[in-house]
Amino acid sequence: MDRLDKKVEDLILELQDMVNNAKAMPLSKDKKVLISGDRIFDILDEIEDNLPAEISYAKNVVADRDAIIAEAKRNAEDIIRQAEERRRIMVSENEITRAAEGQAKEIIADAKKKSAEMHKAANAYVEDIMRRTDESITGYAQEIRKARQNLKTQLK
């Protein structure tokens, strides 16, 4: 992901450098410059080619989140099954039964608590990744819009 971020950032910086270093048009009141439109469109195409990869990365993060949550559910279900099996085994005698039920309830409550904590942690992790990806993509989109607007202004 960092490589893609760097690639898009480098392309945006290249666009900015082209505008900043372009030769000014004589006798223009506002800073109109001469720039190769072909090169600018090539750079914009490269940026557009790299953005779908970042969007794909965000989709993979969501898929990873789903896998983490599914794994947490499986673990919780296994813990609950083990607790229930343990409780069934301990039910054989009356005194042991009462103690076993108490322990089983504690184990089940603990398993449910751990499951909820893992689910919450997985969601927080994925939310953070998605937020940062969204901010990054939004920033790049804004940079592209600015670059295109500057280009349109300069080509007029």
Secondary structure, 3 states (H helix, E strand, C coil): CHHHHHHHHHHHHHHHHHHHHCEECCCCCCCCEECCHHHHHHHHHHHHHHHHHHHHHHHHHHHHHHHHHHHHHHHHHHHHHHHHHHHHHHCCCHHHHHHHHHHHHHHHHHHHHHHHHHHHHHHHHHHHHHHHHHHHHHHHHHHHHHHHHHHHHHHC
